[in-house]
C-alpha cells in the first residue's frame, strides 16, 4: 500500500516528468514555406551567378544587344548582296544583248560591204561594155565568175554573171550551168561534177534570162578536202555544146 502511494507521488508530484505541448502546423503551410525558401535560394544563386559574370567582364544584356545589332547588320548585308547580284545579272544580260547586236551589226556591215564590192565590180563591167565600140561578139559571155570559201568548213559560195548572146538579145535564153570542182583529199586529186546525178531537179543550175543574169549558190565538199579550182560551163537547153567556160582559182 505504501509502495503504491510512493509511485503516485512520483507521477503527480513535483518529481513527475515534464510534458511539452506543441501546436500542429498544416501540411500546406509547410510546403509553402519550403517553396518560398527554394525560390529564394534559386534567385540568390542566379544573382550570385550574374554578379560573378559581371565581375569577370561578361554582361548578358550587352551581349544580347550586340548580337541583335550583328544580326541586323548581317540581314542588311545580305539584302545589299542580293541587290548587287541582281544588278550584275541585269548588266550581264544587257552586255550579252549588246554583244549579240554588235555581232549582228558587224555581220550586216560585212554583207553590205561584200554586196557593195560586187555591185561596183558589175557596174565597172557594164560601164566598160557600154563605152566599148566593139559589139562584144555574138556568143554568150561569162562576165564574172568567183568561188570563195563560206562560213562552214567544206562549204563554198560561187557567183556568176552572164550576158546573153547578142544575136539572141531580147529573146529569152534557156540553159543550164555545170560546175567542175577540182580538189585534193588525202593526197589524191578528184573532180566533182555539179549538179550530180543525185540532184534530179537541178533548179539552182538552170538559166532563163534575156540580157543579163546573176547566178549565186553554194556547194559542199568534204571538210578534209581542199578545192583548188572550179570551172563553170554554160549549155543551152537541149544541147550538150558548151557555149561558154571559165575557171576560177580558189584560195
Secondary structure, DSSP 8 states (H G I E B T S, - for coil): -HHHHHHHHHHHSTTS----------HHHHHHHHHHHHHHHHHHHHHHHHHHHHHTT--HHHHHHHHHHHHHHHHHHHHHHHHHHHHHHHHHHHHHHHHHHHHHHHHHHHHHHHHHHHHHHHHHHHHHHHH-SS---SS-EEEEEEEEE-SSTTEEEEEEEEE--GGGTTS-EEEEEEEEEEEEETTEEEEEEES-TT-SS-GGGEEEESSEEEEEEEEE--TT-EEEEEEEEEEETT---EEEEEEEE--
